[in-house]
C-alpha cells in the first residue's frame, strides 16, 4: 500500500474529509481554534470518514463547551506528567474507588513519556491504563 502525507496549516477539516481512505489526523497546538465543527468531527465525523484523530493539548480540563464534547467522545487519552491535580480528578471520574491505578501509572512514567487511557468499547477493562506503549506495554490493574 502506498502512503500519502499532507501537512495542513490551521484546522481545515474539509481537506481530511475529502480524502476517502482511512487516515490519521494530528491536531497540535490548535486549542484556540476549538469550534463546533471540530466537536462534530469527534462526535460522528471521524467514524464516518475513517479518521483516527490525535488532539494534542496541555490541559485535561478546559472551560469550553466544545472541548468538553471532544473529551467526552474521545476513545484514547494521552497525557504527560504535568498538572498532577487534574490527573487525580480525572482518575476519580473514570475509575472511582480504583483511581490509584491511574495515579500509579503517572508516578511510573518518566520525562517525555505518557499514559494511554483506552475508552474504546472493544478494549477490555484490564487494558484501560497503559504505559510504555511503544516499548513493552505496562498494564496497571
Secondary structure, 3 states (H helix, E strand, C coil): CCCCCCCCCCCCHHHHHHCCCCEEEEEECCHHHCCHHHHHHHHHHHHHCCEEEEEECCCCCCCCHHHHHHHHCCCEEEECCCCHHHHHHHHHHHHHHHCHHHHHHHHHCCCCCCEEEECCCCCCHHHCEEECCCCCCEECC
